[in-house]
């Protein structure tokens, strides 16, 4: 961020464009930069619950994210439910506050990342 290479989450996936410059930064070398870039590349394949949890939706932690993954099975099913104002409070352990957090969250950047950078390991239901 301080070097101007990243201004949003999706730009993390283009950090490899700065590999040569990054290696020259104090505290970094070829091995450490390669490890970071490999980790970023490996993050393109993830479980749906990991991505949902990483979004920072208020009140949605790993347990709720796993329940959402188990119920919806795919990012498309989940985001369609959000857009259709699905009654999340009908899920076990989900109350009105959790429902409101899910419905009112801004998914704009998450949609872009999910559609352009990620491949989910979750199976369709």
C-alpha positions as CSV (number, residue, x, y, z in Angstrom):
1,X,0.0,0.0,0.0
2,X,2.8,2.5,1.0
3,X,4.6,1.7,-2.3
4,X,1.4,2.4,-4.3
5,X,1.1,-1.1,-5.7
6,X,-2.2,-2.0,-3.9
7,X,-5.2,0.2,-3.5
8,X,-7.9,-2.5,-3.1
9,X,-8.2,-6.2,-2.6
10,X,-8.3,-7.1,-6.3
11,X,-4.9,-5.5,-6.9
12,X,-3.3,-8.1,-4.6
13,X,-3.6,-10.5,-7.5
14,X,-1.4,-8.3,-9.7
15,X,1.4,-7.9,-7.3
16,X,3.5,-10.2,-9.5
17,X,3.9,-7.2,-11.8
18,X,6.1,-5.6,-9.1
19,X,8.2,-8.7,-8.4
20,X,11.5,-7.1,-9.6
21,X,10.9,-3.9,-7.7
22,X,9.8,-5.8,-4.6
23,X,12.9,-7.9,-4.4
24,X,14.9,-4.7,-4.1
25,X,12.9,-3.4,-1.1
26,X,14.6,-3.5,2.3
27,X,13.7,-6.7,4.2
28,X,12.7,-8.6,1.1
29,X,14.6,-10.9,-1.2
30,X,13.8,-13.3,-4.1
31,X,12.8,-16.1,-1.8
32,X,10.4,-14.1,0.4
33,X,8.8,-12.4,-2.6
34,X,8.4,-15.7,-4.3
35,X,6.8,-17.2,-1.2
36,X,4.3,-14.3,-1.0
37,X,3.4,-14.4,-4.6
38,X,3.0,-18.2,-4.5
39,X,0.7,-17.8,-1.5
40,X,-1.4,-15.2,-3.3
41,X,-1.6,-17.5,-6.4
42,X,-2.6,-20.5,-4.2
43,X,-5.3,-18.4,-2.6
44,X,-7.2,-18.3,-5.9
45,X,-8.5,-21.8,-4.9
46,X,-10.4,-21.7,-1.7
47,X,-13.5,-23.0,0.1
48,X,-16.5,-20.8,-0.1
49,X,-16.7,-20.4,3.7
50,X,-13.1,-19.1,3.7
51,X,-14.0,-16.4,1.3
52,X,-17.3,-15.5,3.0
53,X,-15.5,-15.3,6.3
54,X,-12.8,-13.1,4.9
55,X,-15.2,-10.5,3.6
56,X,-15.6,-9.0,7.1
57,X,-19.4,-9.2,7.1
58,X,-20.4,-8.1,10.7
59,X,-21.3,-11.0,12.9
60,X,-20.3,-13.6,10.2
61,X,-17.4,-15.7,11.5
62,X,-16.1,-19.1,10.5
63,X,-19.1,-21.0,12.0
64,X,-21.7,-18.9,10.2
65,X,-19.7,-18.9,7.0
66,X,-19.6,-22.7,7.1
67,X,-23.3,-22.8,7.6
68,X,-23.8,-20.5,4.6
69,X,-21.5,-22.7,2.5
70,X,-23.4,-25.9,3.6
71,X,-26.7,-24.3,2.8
72,X,-25.9,-22.6,-0.5
73,X,-23.0,-24.6,-1.8
74,X,-21.7,-22.0,-4.3
75,X,-20.9,-18.3,-4.5
76,X,-23.5,-17.8,-7.1
77,X,-26.3,-19.4,-5.0
78,X,-25.2,-17.3,-2.0
79,X,-25.0,-14.0,-3.8
80,X,-28.3,-14.7,-5.6
81,X,-29.9,-15.3,-2.2
82,X,-28.5,-12.0,-0.9
83,X,-29.8,-10.1,-4.0
84,X,-33.2,-11.8,-3.7
85,X,-33.4,-10.7,0.0
86,X,-33.4,-14.3,1.2
87,X,-34.6,-14.8,4.8
88,X,-31.3,-15.8,6.3
89,X,-32.9,-15.8,9.8
90,X,-34.7,-19.0,8.7
91,X,-31.4,-20.8,8.8
92,X,-30.6,-22.6,12.1
93,X,-28.6,-20.3,14.5
94,X,-29.3,-17.2,12.3
95,X,-31.3,-14.3,13.9
96,X,-32.5,-11.0,12.6
97,X,-29.2,-9.2,13.3
98,X,-27.2,-11.7,11.4
99,X,-29.7,-11.6,8.6
100,X,-29.5,-7.8,8.4
101,X,-25.6,-7.9,8.4
102,X,-25.6,-10.3,5.5
103,X,-28.3,-8.4,3.5
104,X,-26.9,-5.0,4.1
105,X,-23.2,-5.7,3.4
106,X,-21.7,-4.2,0.3
107,X,-20.6,-7.1,-2.0
108,X,-19.5,-5.0,-5.0
109,X,-15.7,-5.7,-4.6
110,X,-16.4,-9.3,-3.4
111,X,-18.4,-10.1,-6.5
112,X,-15.6,-8.8,-8.8
113,X,-13.0,-10.8,-7.0
114,X,-15.1,-14.0,-6.9
115,X,-16.0,-13.7,-10.6
116,X,-12.6,-12.8,-11.9
117,X,-9.9,-14.2,-9.6
118,X,-11.2,-17.2,-7.5
119,X,-12.1,-20.8,-8.0
120,X,-14.1,-22.2,-5.2
121,X,-13.7,-25.8,-3.9
122,X,-17.3,-25.9,-2.7
123,X,-19.7,-28.1,-4.5
124,X,-23.0,-26.9,-6.0
125,X,-26.1,-27.9,-4.0
